[in-house]
Amino acid sequence: RYTSRWLNAAVVACDSATLGRIYQLPSVRGGQTLSRLPEAPRAAPAPAAAPAARTTAEARATYGQAYAQNELLGAVDMHAAGYQGEGLQIAVFDAGFPGADQIGPLQLLQQQGRVAGTRNFVDGGTSVYLRNSHGTNCLGLIGGELPGTYVGTAPHATFHLCITEDVASEYPVEEANWLAAAEYADSAGVDVISSSLGYNTFDRPAVSHTYADLNGRTAISSLAALGAARAGMVVVNSAGNDGNNAWHYIAVPADADSIITVGAVDSLRQHAGFSSYGPTADGRLKPTLSAMGVASAVLSATGSISRGNGTSYACPELAGLVAGFWQANPTLTAQQVIAALCRSASQAQATAEALLRPARQLAPGTYQCVVQPLAGGPQ
């Protein structure tokens, strides 16, 4: 199906006899079963239900229902300063993008040719305007632009849309899809990856992840995220929504080092109880930063706007902010961008111990203002 340069691996579809012969090849070190074939074809699911402003009133009017989530991150001021993601390429990894080629707040992406690439790693090919609308929701949070109604955090960026997730089942092959998408993004010159995806429990319990796996060096998708970071991209991944469960930990690839793992807060910067948290198995603090994931204004596949909860929504909001900030500071490396944003977080001075103890009450980080001088460089 595809190969991986970063892991020196290949994903193949074959019968057990052929697989046995492959394992006997001297060049093959080992393998892992990711899914079982054949799988019945699945129909696409039904869709789920600005110019810079100079005053708060004008900003509220311009951003519409998306004002609060932009204001929380400082994106309103960032946009007013002229940084809306121009020249930056963002790859969105998700489960589908139905309606994203048609609905009003995303029309400018099509009209201006700012969907630079599409890949479907579940079905094969390049058709992505189908399947689950979760990707449409997330794309809108970054690239939506219909002044007076809805504005995303990087409405002038260019996008690559990748289907890696199959919501009908949960198998490790989806992590391999994530890897393939990351290598595609690298080859396409992508700057930022926005991934509102996470994996812990699979349909085959024997291959589910354990807490010990959350070390950033075990899961396929975590290795892929680290590879993307080493390739010079900023990887932004949701923390997960298990904060209120017995398993409250982040999912993979959110455990990866050198990426931004995004938690959720409400409009008052209070930690959302459902937002997953760490530490990782090797003791690293997660999430890295937080954005609004409680009652976020979200676009549906039909263009309607509703309120939704989840780190899935906080993640793309943050990814758009990364793009605008990087546009303002183009000489920074990906890791310097992450470090600068972490320094600007509202709790940047808090100790790791203080952040870990009240994990359910304290948001690991939300930004104050990200458009600021950096060592005499651009603002």
C-alpha positions as CSV (number, residue, x, y, z in Angstrom):
1,R,0.0,0.0,0.0
2,Y,2.8,2.4,0.9
3,T,6.3,2.6,2.2
4,S,7.9,4.7,5.0
5,R,11.3,6.4,4.5
6,W,11.5,7.4,8.2
7,L,10.8,3.9,9.6
8,N,12.4,1.9,6.7
9,A,9.1,0.0,6.6
10,A,6.2,-0.9,4.2
11,V,2.5,-1.4,4.7
12,V,1.3,-4.3,2.6
13,A,-2.0,-6.1,2.0
14,C,-1.6,-9.8,1.4
15,D,-2.8,-13.3,2.6
16,S,-1.1,-15.2,5.4
17,A,0.9,-17.4,3.1
18,T,2.4,-14.4,1.3
19,L,3.1,-12.8,4.6
20,G,5.0,-15.8,5.8
21,R,7.2,-15.7,2.7
22,I,7.8,-12.0,3.3
23,Y,8.9,-12.6,6.9
24,Q,11.5,-15.2,5.6
25,L,13.2,-12.6,3.4
26,P,16.7,-11.7,4.8
27,S,16.0,-8.0,4.4
28,V,12.9,-8.2,6.7
29,R,13.6,-7.7,10.4
30,G,10.0,-8.2,11.6
31,G,6.4,-7.1,11.2
32,Q,3.1,-6.2,12.9
33,T,-0.5,-6.9,11.9
34,L,-2.3,-3.6,11.5
35,S,-5.7,-4.7,10.3
36,R,-7.5,-7.6,8.7
37,L,-8.9,-7.8,5.2
38,P,-11.2,-7.8,3.4
39,E,-13.2,-4.9,4.7
40,A,-16.6,-4.1,3.3
41,P,-16.9,-0.8,1.4
42,R,-18.3,1.9,3.6
43,A,-20.6,4.6,2.4
44,A,-19.7,8.2,3.3
45,P,-21.6,9.1,6.5
46,A,-24.3,11.8,6.5
47,P,-23.1,15.2,7.3
48,A,-23.2,16.2,11.0
49,A,-25.6,18.4,12.0
50,A,-12.0,39.5,8.0
51,P,-10.8,42.5,7.8
52,A,-9.0,43.5,11.0
53,A,-11.3,45.2,13.5
54,R,-10.3,48.3,15.4
55,T,-12.6,48.0,18.3
56,T,-14.0,45.1,20.4
57,A,-17.4,45.7,19.0
58,E,-16.1,45.6,15.4
59,A,-14.1,42.5,16.2
60,R,-17.1,40.7,17.6
61,A,-19.1,41.7,14.5
62,T,-16.4,40.5,12.2
63,Y,-15.6,37.2,13.9
64,G,-19.2,36.3,14.6
65,Q,-19.6,33.2,16.8
66,A,-15.9,32.5,16.5
67,Y,-14.9,35.6,18.4
68,A,-14.3,34.1,21.8
69,Q,-11.9,31.3,20.6
70,N,-9.9,33.7,18.6
71,E,-9.7,36.4,21.3
72,L,-8.6,33.8,23.9
73,L,-5.4,33.1,21.9
74,G,-4.7,36.6,20.8
75,A,-5.5,35.8,17.2
76,V,-7.8,38.8,16.9
77,D,-4.7,41.1,17.5
78,M,-2.5,38.9,15.4
79,H,-4.9,39.2,12.5
80,A,-5.1,43.0,13.0
81,A,-1.3,43.1,12.8
82,G,-1.6,41.5,9.3
83,Y,-0.7,37.9,10.2
84,Q,-3.4,35.5,9.0
85,G,-1.3,32.6,7.8
86,E,-0.4,33.8,4.3
87,G,2.4,31.7,2.8
88,L,2.1,29.0,5.4
89,Q,1.0,25.4,4.5
90,I,-1.0,23.5,7.0
91,A,-1.8,19.8,6.7
92,V,-5.0,18.6,8.4
93,F,-5.2,14.9,9.3
94,D,-8.7,13.6,10.0
95,A,-11.6,11.3,9.1
96,G,-13.1,13.2,6.2
97,F,-14.0,16.6,4.8
98,P,-17.6,16.4,3.4
99,G,-18.9,19.8,2.4
100,A,-15.5,21.5,2.7
101,D,-15.5,22.2,-1.0
102,Q,-18.9,23.8,-0.9
103,I,-19.9,25.6,2.3
104,G,-19.7,29.4,2.4
105,P,-17.1,29.9,5.1
106,L,-14.6,27.7,3.2
107,Q,-15.4,28.9,-0.3
108,L,-12.4,31.2,-0.4
109,L,-10.1,28.2,-0.1
110,Q,-11.5,26.8,-3.3
111,Q,-11.8,30.0,-5.2
112,Q,-8.2,31.1,-4.4
113,G,-6.7,27.6,-5.0
114,R,-5.6,27.3,-1.4
115,V,-6.3,23.6,-1.1
116,A,-2.9,22.5,-2.5
117,G,-3.3,18.8,-2.1
118,T,-5.6,16.0,-1.0
119,R,-4.9,12.4,0.0
120,N,-7.1,9.6,1.2
121,F,-4.9,7.1,3.0
122,V,-8.0,5.0,4.1
123,D,-9.6,4.3,0.7
124,G,-6.6,5.3,-1.5
125,G,-6.6,8.1,-4.1
126,T,-7.3,11.8,-3.6
127,S,-11.0,12.0,-2.8
128,V,-11.4,13.6,0.6
129,Y,-14.8,15.5,0.5
130,L,-16.6,12.5,2.0
131,R,-16.7,10.2,5.0
132,N,-16.9,11.8,8.5
133,S,-17.4,15.5,8.9
134,H,-15.0,15.8,11.9
135,G,-12.3,17.0,9.5
136,T,-14.6,19.7,8.1
137,N,-15.2,20.9,11.7
138,C,-11.4,21.1,12.3
139,L,-10.6,22.7,8.9
140,G,-13.1,25.4,9.6
141,L,-11.6,26.3,12.9
142,I,-8.4,27.2,11.0
143,G,-9.4,28.3,7.5
144,G,-12.9,29.5,7.8
145,E,-13.6,33.0,6.6
146,L,-16.9,34.7,6.2
147,P,-16.7,38.1,7.9
148,G,-19.7,38.8,10.1
149,T,-20.4,35.1,10.5
150,Y,-17.2,33.1,11.1
151,V,-13.4,33.5,11.0
152,G,-10.7,30.8,11.7
153,T,-7.4,31.4,13.3
154,A,-5.4,31.2,10.0
155,P,-7.9,32.1,7.3
156,H,-5.3,32.9,4.6
157,A,-3.1,29.8,4.9
158,T,-2.9,27.1,2.3
159,F,-4.1,23.6,3.1
160,H,-3.4,19.9,2.5
161,L,-6.3,17.6,3.5
162,C,-5.5,14.1,4.5
163,I,-7.9,11.3,5.5
164,T,-6.0,9.0,7.8
165,E,-8.8,7.9,10.2
166,D,-11.5,5.3,9.7
167,V,-14.2,6.0,12.3
168,A,-15.9,2.6,11.5
169,S,-13.2,0.7,13.2
170,E,-10.1,1.2,15.3
171,Y,-6.9,-0.7,14.3
172,P,-3.2,0.2,14.3
173,V,-3.3,0.6,10.5
174,E,-4.7,4.1,11.2
175,E,-1.4,5.0,12.9
176,A,0.4,3.8,9.8
177,N,-1.9,6.0,7.8
178,W,-0.8,8.9,10.0
179,L,2.8,8.0,9.2
180,A,2.2,8.0,5.5
181,A,0.4,11.3,5.7
182,A,3.3,12.9,7.6
183,E,5.7,11.7,5.0
184,Y,3.4,13.1,2.3
185,A,3.3,16.4,4.2
186,D,7.1,16.5,4.4
187,S,7.4,16.0,0.6
188,A,4.8,18.7,0.0
189,G,6.6,21.3,2.0
190,V,4.0,21.6,4.7
191,D,4.9,23.8,7.7
192,V,2.3,22.8,10.3
193,I,0.4,19.6,10.9
194,S,-3.0,19.8,12.7
195,S,-4.1,16.4,13.9
196,S,-7.2,16.0,16.1
197,L,-6.6,12.3,16.4
198,G,-5.5,9.9,19.1
199,Y,-5.1,6.2,19.7
200,N,-5.1,4.1,22.8
201,T,-7.7,1.3,22.6
202,F,-8.1,-0.8,19.5
203,D,-10.8,-3.3,18.4
204,R,-8.3,-6.0,19.1
205,P,-7.5,-5.5,22.8
206,A,-4.2,-7.4,22.5
207,V,-2.7,-4.5,20.4
208,S,-4.1,-1.7,22.5
209,H,-1.6,0.7,24.0
210,T,-0.6,0.6,27.6
211,Y,0.6,3.5,29.7
212,A,4.2,2.2,29.3
213,D,3.8,2.9,25.6
214,L,3.3,6.6,26.1
215,N,7.0,7.4,26.0
216,G,7.1,9.0,22.5
217,R,9.2,6.1,21.2
218,T,6.9,3.2,20.9
219,A,3.7,3.9,18.9
220,I,3.9,4.2,15.1
221,S,2.1,7.5,15.1
222,S,4.3,8.9,17.8
223,L,7.5,8.0,15.9
224,A,5.9,9.6,12.8
225,A,5.1,12.8,14.8
226,L,8.7,12.9,16.0
227,G,9.9,12.3,12.4
228,A,7.8,15.2,11.2
229,A,9.2,17.5,14.0
230,R,12.7,16.5,13.0
231,A,11.9,17.3,9.4
232,G,11.1,20.9,10.4
233,M,7.4,20.9,10.8
234,V,5.4,22.1,13.8
235,V,3.1,19.2,14.8
236,V,0.0,20.2,16.7
237,N,-2.0,17.2,18.1
238,S,-5.0,17.0,20.4
239,A,-4.4,15.6,23.9
240,G,-7.6,13.5,24.0
241,N,-10.9,13.7,25.9
242,D,-10.4,11.1,28.6
243,G,-9.7,13.4,31.5
244,N,-12.7,12.4,33.5
245,N,-12.2,8.7,32.9
246,A,-10.2,6.1,34.8
247,W,-7.7,6.2,31.9
248,H,-7.2,10.0,32.0
249,Y,-3.9,10.0,30.0
250,I,-3.2,11.5,26.6
251,A,-3.4,9.3,23.5
252,V,-0.7,8.7,20.9
253,P,0.7,10.5,19.1
254,A,0.2,13.2,21.7
255,D,3.0,11.6,23.7
256,A,5.6,12.5,21.1
257,D,8.5,14.7,22.1
258,S,9.1,18.1,20.2
259,I,5.4,18.6,19.3
260,I,2.6,20.7,20.7
261,T,0.0,18.6,22.5
262,V,-3.1,20.7,23.0
263,G,-5.5,20.6,26.0
264,A,-8.8,22.3,26.3
265,V,-10.0,25.2,28.4
266,D,-13.2,27.2,28.5
267,S,-13.6,30.9,27.5
268,L,-12.4,31.9,31.1
269,R,-9.2,29.8,30.7
270,Q,-10.4,27.2,33.2
271,H,-9.3,23.6,32.5
272,A,-11.9,21.4,30.9
273,G,-12.4,18.3,33.0
274,F,-12.6,16.0,30.0
275,S,-9.2,17.2,28.7
276,S,-6.6,14.4,28.9
277,Y,-3.3,14.9,30.7
278,G,0.0,13.3,31.5
279,P,2.6,13.0,32.4
280,T,4.0,10.7,29.7
281,A,5.5,7.4,30.8
282,D,9.0,9.0,30.7
283,G,7.8,11.9,32.9
284,R,7.3,14.7,30.4
285,L,4.5,17.3,31.1
286,K,1.6,17.1,28.8
287,P,-0.4,18.8,27.3
288,T,2.0,21.5,26.1
289,L,-0.5,24.3,25.6
290,S,-4.2,24.8,25.7
291,A,-6.9,26.5,23.7
292,M,-10.7,26.9,23.8
293,G,-12.3,23.5,23.6
294,V,-15.5,24.2,25.6
295,A,-18.4,25.5,23.6
296,S,-16.2,26.3,20.6
297,A,-18.0,27.6,17.5
298,V,-17.7,24.8,14.9
299,L,-18.7,24.7,11.2
300,S,-20.7,21.7,10.1
301,A,-20.6,20.0,6.6
302,T,-23.7,22.0,5.7
303,G,-22.2,25.3,6.7
304,S,-24.3,25.7,9.9
305,I,-22.5,26.7,13.1
306,S,-22.9,24.9,16.4
307,R,-21.1,24.7,19.7
308,G,-18.9,21.7,20.5
309,N,-16.5,20.4,23.1
310,G,-13.2,18.6,22.7
311,T,-9.5,18.9,22.4
312,S,-10.2,18.1,18.8
313,Y,-11.4,21.7,18.5
314,A,-8.7,23.3,20.6
315,C,-6.0,21.7,18.4
316,P,-6.8,23.4,15.1
317,E,-7.4,26.7,16.8
318,L,-3.9,26.4,18.1
319,A,-2.5,25.2,14.8
320,G,-3.8,28.3,13.0
321,L,-2.2,30.5,15.7
322,V,1.1,28.7,15.0
323,A,0.9,29.6,11.3
324,G,0.2,33.3,12.0
325,F,3.0,33.5,14.5
326,W,5.4,31.8,12.2
327,Q,4.4,34.2,9.4
328,A,5.3,37.0,11.7
329,N,8.6,35.4,12.6
330,P,9.8,33.6,9.5
331,T,13.4,33.2,10.5
332,L,12.5,30.9,13.5
333,T,12.9,27.2,13.3
334,A,9.9,24.9,14.1
335,Q,11.3,24.2,17.6
336,Q,12.0,27.9,18.2
337,V,8.4,28.6,17.3
338,I,7.2,26.1,19.9
339,A,9.5,27.5,22.5
340,A,8.4,31.1,21.9
341,L,4.7,30.1,22.2
342,C,5.4,28.2,25.4
343,R,7.1,31.3,26.8
344,S,4.0,33.4,26.0
345,A,1.6,31.0,27.8
346,S,-0.3,32.4,30.7
347,Q,1.3,29.9,33.1
348,A,4.8,29.9,31.5
349,Q,6.4,30.6,34.9
350,A,4.6,27.8,36.8
351,T,6.7,24.8,37.9
352,A,6.0,21.4,36.4
353,E,5.1,20.2,39.9
354,A,2.5,22.9,40.3
355,L,1.0,22.1,37.0
356,L,0.9,18.3,37.6
357,R,-0.7,18.4,41.0
358,P,-4.0,20.1,40.2
359,A,-4.1,18.7,36.7
360,R,-7.9,18.8,36.6
361,Q,-8.2,22.4,37.6
362,L,-5.2,24.0,36.0
363,A,-4.7,24.6,32.2
364,P,-1.1,23.9,31.3
365,G,-1.1,27.0,29.0
366,T,-3.1,29.4,27.1
367,Y,-1.5,32.4,25.3
368,Q,-1.7,36.0,26.3
369,C,-0.3,37.8,23.3
370,V,1.8,36.0,20.6
371,V,2.4,38.9,18.3
372,Q,5.3,40.5,20.1
373,P,9.0,41.4,19.5
374,L,11.4,38.4,19.6
375,A,15.0,39.4,20.3
376,G,14.7,42.4,18.0
377,G,13.2,40.4,15.2
378,P,9.9,40.8,13.4
379,Q,6.8,41.3,15.4
